[in-house]
Amino acid sequence: MKQATRGRITLRTADPSDAKKLHALIRANRAEGHLLPRTLSELTARAGRFVVALSGRRIIGCAELAPLSAQVAEVRSLAVDVTARGSRVGVTIVDELRRRARRGGFEKLCAFTHAPGYFIHMGFSIVPHLWLTEKIFTDCVNCPQFRQCGQYAMVVPVDVAFDAERGYGLPAPAGAAAPLS
């Protein structure tokens, strides 16, 4: 399992044994009105698609890189523990998902969010929902909040390097993965 460190935060790929902690973190963020529900069985099955941020041995943040098509992957279930907010944990996780999406051959990364400003400062742009038909037909049409969720559709190309500390960069070289530290 690959681990990368940025300051005092360690990033790694989740495994099925993390599912209960992911579920609790996502459920806490859902209670605040930030996320859609996820089941424990779903998180257990998809744990390997999650990046977790650790402070010591404690999971303080997570997000899933969910493929929607050969070209588009989604940042899904981005959640940060309330005690770690404001320390760029979420930005660090999204930065890692962007690198993983680039290495995976995706052209763009998307997010659906109630907080577009959070993603705009990471280079995402608001787009019409219909520009992401992969998401609409994968998830939205079956959602009870379809057409009334209030979320913004956002995208960013993965071929533009982004540094969690400094912001935008130049187009990333093909196959390049920027270091975390």
C-alpha beads as a LAMMPS data file, in Angstrom:
LAMMPS data file: protein, C-alpha beads

181 atoms
180 bonds

1 atom types
1 bond types

-500.0 500.0 xlo xhi
-500.0 500.0 ylo yhi
-500.0 500.0 zlo zhi

Masses

1 110.0

Atoms # bond

1 1 1 0.000 0.000 0.000
2 1 1 1.640 3.248 -1.134
3 1 1 1.912 6.041 1.415
4 1 1 2.850 9.646 0.808
5 1 1 3.473 12.307 3.419
6 1 1 2.759 16.014 3.259
7 1 1 3.762 17.764 6.439
8 1 1 2.191 15.841 9.273
9 1 1 -0.554 14.341 7.078
10 1 1 -0.050 10.917 5.522
11 1 1 -2.017 9.815 2.471
12 1 1 -2.633 6.217 1.528
13 1 1 -5.072 4.046 -0.363
14 1 1 -7.851 2.742 1.861
15 1 1 -8.515 -0.951 2.296
16 1 1 -11.679 -2.816 3.317
17 1 1 -10.659 -2.749 6.997
18 1 1 -11.051 1.077 6.842
19 1 1 -14.687 0.910 5.705
20 1 1 -16.253 1.458 9.144
21 1 1 -14.116 4.542 9.752
22 1 1 -14.892 5.879 6.265
23 1 1 -18.582 5.260 6.878
24 1 1 -18.493 7.152 10.189
25 1 1 -16.626 10.098 8.642
26 1 1 -18.964 10.290 5.654
27 1 1 -22.012 9.924 7.903
28 1 1 -20.796 12.817 10.107
29 1 1 -20.352 15.040 7.035
30 1 1 -23.731 13.921 5.706
31 1 1 -25.368 14.995 8.977
32 1 1 -24.056 18.504 8.223
33 1 1 -25.766 18.382 4.821
34 1 1 -22.585 18.016 2.764
35 1 1 -22.746 14.508 1.291
36 1 1 -25.023 11.898 -0.167
37 1 1 -25.425 8.661 1.804
38 1 1 -23.075 5.708 1.321
39 1 1 -23.646 2.207 2.679
40 1 1 -21.052 0.302 4.650
41 1 1 -21.141 -2.547 2.132
42 1 1 -20.574 -0.111 -0.745
43 1 1 -17.600 1.449 1.057
44 1 1 -16.146 -1.969 1.848
45 1 1 -16.401 -3.018 -1.811
46 1 1 -14.924 0.260 -3.123
47 1 1 -12.355 0.941 -0.393
48 1 1 -9.455 0.598 -2.834
49 1 1 -10.742 3.630 -4.772
50 1 1 -10.466 5.854 -1.664
51 1 1 -7.553 7.987 -0.582
52 1 1 -7.420 8.502 3.171
53 1 1 -5.580 11.221 5.040
54 1 1 -4.104 10.236 8.369
55 1 1 -2.860 12.227 11.292
56 1 1 -0.803 9.661 13.124
57 1 1 -2.969 6.557 12.863
58 1 1 -6.306 8.390 12.800
59 1 1 -8.243 8.869 9.541
60 1 1 -9.049 12.575 9.300
61 1 1 -10.179 12.750 5.677
62 1 1 -11.162 10.682 2.684
63 1 1 -12.441 10.808 -0.877
64 1 1 -13.106 8.332 -3.653
65 1 1 -11.794 8.494 -7.207
66 1 1 -14.863 7.073 -8.950
67 1 1 -14.537 6.323 -12.677
68 1 1 -17.598 7.439 -14.639
69 1 1 -16.233 6.676 -18.111
70 1 1 -12.881 6.152 -19.799
71 1 1 -12.434 9.939 -19.874
72 1 1 -14.104 11.165 -16.662
73 1 1 -13.552 10.347 -12.988
74 1 1 -15.377 11.903 -10.052
75 1 1 -14.196 13.137 -6.676
76 1 1 -16.832 11.439 -4.551
77 1 1 -17.513 11.528 -0.811
78 1 1 -14.842 14.091 0.061
79 1 1 -15.047 14.278 3.840
80 1 1 -12.786 15.862 6.440
81 1 1 -13.083 15.447 10.197
82 1 1 -14.332 18.630 11.836
83 1 1 -11.158 18.851 13.945
84 1 1 -8.940 18.893 10.815
85 1 1 -10.807 21.465 8.748
86 1 1 -8.888 24.538 7.685
87 1 1 -5.601 22.627 7.470
88 1 1 -5.879 21.871 3.723
89 1 1 -6.565 18.165 4.245
90 1 1 -9.324 18.183 1.608
91 1 1 -7.167 20.101 -0.863
92 1 1 -4.333 17.607 -0.336
93 1 1 -6.697 14.676 -0.951
94 1 1 -8.133 16.235 -4.131
95 1 1 -4.602 17.007 -5.338
96 1 1 -3.718 13.309 -4.919
97 1 1 -6.924 12.202 -6.682
98 1 1 -6.039 14.496 -9.567
99 1 1 -2.616 12.846 -9.898
100 1 1 -4.188 9.388 -9.734
101 1 1 -6.748 10.345 -12.376
102 1 1 -3.955 11.585 -14.659
103 1 1 -1.995 8.351 -14.158
104 1 1 -5.207 6.396 -14.821
105 1 1 -5.605 8.031 -18.243
106 1 1 -8.638 10.179 -17.414
107 1 1 -9.012 13.513 -19.185
108 1 1 -11.043 15.328 -16.561
109 1 1 -12.023 15.132 -12.953
110 1 1 -15.477 16.222 -11.841
111 1 1 -17.195 16.966 -8.565
112 1 1 -20.796 17.623 -7.644
113 1 1 -20.970 19.948 -4.657
114 1 1 -22.979 22.438 -2.635
115 1 1 -19.739 24.393 -2.027
116 1 1 -18.397 25.407 -5.457
117 1 1 -15.978 27.963 -4.011
118 1 1 -14.039 25.183 -2.341
119 1 1 -13.357 23.536 -5.700
120 1 1 -12.905 26.751 -7.719
121 1 1 -9.701 27.602 -5.851
122 1 1 -8.355 24.198 -6.981
123 1 1 -8.949 25.008 -10.643
124 1 1 -12.420 23.464 -11.086
125 1 1 -15.018 25.318 -13.166
126 1 1 -18.792 25.239 -12.826
127 1 1 -20.412 23.622 -15.858
128 1 1 -23.960 22.666 -16.819
129 1 1 -24.928 19.281 -15.380
130 1 1 -25.621 18.008 -18.886
131 1 1 -21.941 18.397 -19.740
132 1 1 -21.376 15.408 -17.448
133 1 1 -23.807 12.914 -18.887
134 1 1 -21.638 10.125 -17.455
135 1 1 -22.638 11.242 -13.945
136 1 1 -26.266 11.952 -14.844
137 1 1 -26.839 8.481 -16.253
138 1 1 -24.669 6.677 -13.680
139 1 1 -26.084 8.204 -10.513
140 1 1 -28.380 11.199 -10.851
141 1 1 -31.355 9.645 -12.658
142 1 1 -31.738 7.119 -9.830
143 1 1 -31.346 9.661 -7.028
144 1 1 -34.457 10.750 -5.113
145 1 1 -33.147 14.349 -5.301
146 1 1 -32.778 14.292 -9.106
147 1 1 -33.410 17.757 -10.575
148 1 1 -33.712 19.309 -7.114
149 1 1 -30.412 18.537 -5.365
150 1 1 -28.961 22.044 -5.612
151 1 1 -25.459 20.739 -6.319
152 1 1 -23.096 22.407 -8.763
153 1 1 -21.400 20.328 -11.454
154 1 1 -17.693 21.123 -11.624
155 1 1 -14.800 19.936 -13.792
156 1 1 -11.056 20.332 -14.078
157 1 1 -8.713 18.886 -16.703
158 1 1 -6.246 16.458 -15.155
159 1 1 -3.408 17.439 -17.499
160 1 1 -2.834 20.710 -15.642
161 1 1 -0.522 20.266 -12.677
162 1 1 -1.874 21.582 -9.399
163 1 1 0.103 22.060 -6.235
164 1 1 -1.942 22.051 -3.025
165 1 1 0.335 24.744 -1.569
166 1 1 0.750 27.058 -4.563
167 1 1 -2.273 26.469 -6.791
168 1 1 -2.197 26.132 -10.563
169 1 1 0.816 25.101 -12.545
170 1 1 1.773 24.396 -16.109
171 1 1 0.436 21.465 -18.106
172 1 1 1.808 18.310 -16.549
173 1 1 4.214 16.252 -18.630
174 1 1 2.634 13.051 -19.950
175 1 1 2.706 10.369 -17.273
176 1 1 4.152 12.729 -14.680
177 1 1 3.166 12.518 -11.063
178 1 1 4.090 15.520 -8.976
179 1 1 5.720 14.692 -5.638
180 1 1 3.790 15.351 -2.439
181 1 1 6.614 17.025 -0.594

Bonds

1 1 1 2
2 1 2 3
3 1 3 4
4 1 4 5
5 1 5 6
6 1 6 7
7 1 7 8
8 1 8 9
9 1 9 10
10 1 10 11
11 1 11 12
12 1 12 13
13 1 13 14
14 1 14 15
15 1 15 16
16 1 16 17
17 1 17 18
18 1 18 19
19 1 19 20
20 1 20 21
21 1 21 22
22 1 22 23
23 1 23 24
24 1 24 25
25 1 25 26
26 1 26 27
27 1 27 28
28 1 28 29
29 1 29 30
30 1 30 31
31 1 31 32
32 1 32 33
33 1 33 34
34 1 34 35
35 1 35 36
36 1 36 37
37 1 37 38
38 1 38 39
39 1 39 40
40 1 40 41
41 1 41 42
42 1 42 43
43 1 43 44
44 1 44 45
45 1 45 46
46 1 46 47
47 1 47 48
48 1 48 49
49 1 49 50
50 1 50 51
51 1 51 52
52 1 52 53
53 1 53 54
54 1 54 55
55 1 55 56
56 1 56 57
57 1 57 58
58 1 58 59
59 1 59 60
60 1 60 61
61 1 61 62
62 1 62 63
63 1 63 64
64 1 64 65
65 1 65 66
66 1 66 67
67 1 67 68
68 1 68 69
69 1 69 70
70 1 70 71
71 1 71 72
72 1 72 73
73 1 73 74
74 1 74 75
75 1 75 76
76 1 76 77
77 1 77 78
78 1 78 79
79 1 79 80
80 1 80 81
81 1 81 82
82 1 82 83
83 1 83 84
84 1 84 85
85 1 85 86
86 1 86 87
87 1 87 88
88 1 88 89
89 1 89 90
90 1 90 91
91 1 91 92
92 1 92 93
93 1 93 94
94 1 94 95
95 1 95 96
96 1 96 97
97 1 97 98
98 1 98 99
99 1 99 100
100 1 100 101
101 1 101 102
102 1 102 103
103 1 103 104
104 1 104 105
105 1 105 106
106 1 106 107
107 1 107 108
108 1 108 109
109 1 109 110
110 1 110 111
111 1 111 112
112 1 112 113
113 1 113 114
114 1 114 115
115 1 115 116
116 1 116 117
117 1 117 118
118 1 118 119
119 1 119 120
120 1 120 121
121 1 121 122
122 1 122 123
123 1 123 124
124 1 124 125
125 1 125 126
126 1 126 127
127 1 127 128
128 1 128 129
129 1 129 130
130 1 130 131
131 1 131 132
132 1 132 133
133 1 133 134
134 1 134 135
135 1 135 136
136 1 136 137
137 1 137 138
138 1 138 139
139 1 139 140
140 1 140 141
141 1 141 142
142 1 142 143
143 1 143 144
144 1 144 145
145 1 145 146
146 1 146 147
147 1 147 148
148 1 148 149
149 1 149 150
150 1 150 151
151 1 151 152
152 1 152 153
153 1 153 154
154 1 154 155
155 1 155 156
156 1 156 157
157 1 157 158
158 1 158 159
159 1 159 160
160 1 160 161
161 1 161 162
162 1 162 163
163 1 163 164
164 1 164 165
165 1 165 166
166 1 166 167
167 1 167 168
168 1 168 169
169 1 169 170
170 1 170 171
171 1 171 172
172 1 172 173
173 1 173 174
174 1 174 175
175 1 175 176
176 1 176 177
177 1 177 178
178 1 178 179
179 1 179 180
180 1 180 181
